[in-house]
Amino acid sequence: MTILRKLPRAAGIECIIFAPVQPRNKTDIFFDLDHTIWDFEKNAEETLMELFDTYRFCNLGIHGPDRFIETYNRNNHRLWAMYHHGKISKKELREARFADTFRELGIDPKLFPSSFETDYLRLCPQKTNLFPHSHETLGYLKEKYTLHLISNGFNDAAQVKVVKCDLKKYFNTMVISELVGVHKPHPEIFHYAVKHANTDIAKSVMIGDSLEADIQGAQRVGMDAIYFNPCDATVPEYVTQSIRSLDELTRLF
């Protein structure tokens, strides 16, 4: 692994630029789960659409599910970022995301039915929408490399997702931040995952959609990283390798 140069510190993280991944030097590939393999946005939207009708939210003055889902997604992303940085707890995240959504829509949060959250937590992880080429790509890579998961999601939901989507067969280890006690991009979770996988940093590569959690987090410990960028967002200069579709990995490795 060749370090080319360092970028100035940004948001407290020193970003190190690496040469493109050299597959012949790798034995282990670490994947993020949500937003990289499991299509969080699509699965959440399907669940919220169903529950919006079940709970008759139109009667509360929310005219159609689109605005509700858009507002929820914005609040959920904000609260997950706070959770990743240890600013709120799992309980606070789950309590706030729908309450804040109701409040932003001009509805008293006290009117939000507590059973809605319970139903959402039960139904959403059972959805099986994956990003295109997930199974084909993981099957191909498993024949040549040892695969692992590192997820900032909650353990109970993550376990359901990998079983329902028949993903468990691809991964030798699965590291969940909730169980480790630290979240990506904290270096400790990467060191823990590598040790748990019985490999080392130089032989490993991280693949994920989050520039901060997956790419910068991996780079901070000296691990190569590939940015999963299905929406074709602007790629920062410290990202030396990015893909828009998972099947591109079958040509890289």
ABEGO torsion letter per residue (X at the ends): XBBABBBBBBGGBBBBBBBBBBAAABABBBBBABGAABBAAAAAAAAAAAAAAAAGAAAAGBBEAAAAAAAAAAAAAAAAAAAAAGABBAAAAAAAAAAAAAAAAGBBAAABBAAAAAAAAAAAAABABBBBGAAAAAAAAAAABBBBBBBABBAAAAAAAAAAAGAAAABABBBBAAAAGBBOABAAAAAAAAAAAGBBAAABBBBBABAAAAAAAAAAAGBBBBBBBAAGBBBBAABABBBABAAAAAAAX
